[in-house]
């Protein structure tokens, strides 16, 4: 993950202007594309380094079993349907499921 908000745009632009891509660009297209990719990758790695983000897996509560998950999924499905069509029948179906 990269934190793009940390980029100092002026410093990165200055480094780009000092790079071989700008100072002495290659003559043929293939070399230019290789230089472009290499230069930009190096600049991104320098100014916005990759960082690993740790996340912890959260276990569901013991009571939140397959039946609860199924009921919640159906309730959300009926809610989305109601919000899309806005009919009394759709609202009644959602409310009935919501209340059970």
C-alpha positions in Angstrom: 0.0 0.0 0.0 1.3 3.5 -0.8 0.3 6.7 1.0 -0.1 9.0 -2.0 -0.8 11.9 0.3 2.8 12.0 1.5 4.1 12.8 -2.0 6.1 16.1 -2.3 5.1 16.9 -5.8 7.8 19.6 -6.3 10.6 17.3 -5.1 9.3 14.5 -7.3 9.1 16.8 -10.3 12.7 18.0 -9.6 13.9 14.4 -9.5 12.1 13.7 -12.8 13.7 16.7 -14.4 17.2 15.4 -13.3 16.5 11.9 -14.6 18.0 10.3 -17.7 14.6 10.2 -19.2 14.6 14.0 -19.5 18.4 14.8 -19.5 19.3 12.3 -22.2 16.3 10.6 -23.7 16.8 7.4 -25.7 16.5 7.5 -29.5 14.3 4.6 -30.2 10.8 4.0 -29.0 11.4 0.7 -27.2 14.3 2.1 -25.2 12.3 5.2 -24.4 9.4 3.1 -23.1 11.8 1.1 -20.9 13.4 4.3 -19.6 10.0 5.8 -18.9 8.8 2.7 -17.0 12.1 2.3 -15.1 12.4 6.0 -14.2 8.8 6.4 -13.0 8.9 3.2 -11.0 12.1 4.4 -9.3 10.6 7.8 -8.5 7.4 6.3 -7.1 9.4 3.8 -5.0 11.6 6.7 -3.7 8.9 9.2 -2.9 6.0 6.9 -2.0 7.5 3.7 -0.7 5.4 0.5 -0.4 4.3 -0.2 3.2 2.8 -3.3 4.5 -0.4 -2.9 6.4 -1.3 -5.4 9.1 -4.8 -6.4 9.6 -6.3 -8.7 12.2 -8.9 -11.2 11.3 -12.0 -10.7 13.4 -14.0 -13.7 14.4 -17.8 -13.4 14.3 -19.6 -13.7 17.6 -20.6 -17.2 18.4 -24.3 -16.4 18.1 -23.8 -15.0 14.5 -24.2 -18.4 12.8 -25.2 -19.4 9.3 -28.9 -18.8 9.9 -28.2 -15.2 11.1 -26.0 -14.5 8.2 -28.7 -15.8 5.8 -31.4 -13.8 7.5 -29.2 -10.6 7.3 -28.4 -11.2 3.7 -32.1 -11.5 2.8 -33.0 -8.4 4.8 -30.4 -6.4 3.0 -31.5 -7.7 -0.4 -35.1 -6.7 0.4 -34.0 -3.3 1.5 -32.0 -2.7 -1.7 -35.1 -3.8 -3.7 -37.3 -1.4 -1.8 -34.9 1.5 -2.2 -34.8 0.8 -5.9 -38.5 0.4 -6.7 -40.1 2.3 -3.8 -43.4 0.4 -3.7 -45.6 -0.4 -0.7 -45.2 -4.1 -1.4 -41.5 -4.0 -1.4 -41.5 -1.9 1.8 -43.9 -4.4 3.4 -41.7 -7.4 2.5 -38.6 -5.6 3.8 -40.3 -4.6 7.0 -41.7 -8.0 7.6 -38.3 -9.6 7.2 -36.7 -6.8 9.2 -39.0 -7.4 12.1 -38.5 -11.2 12.2 
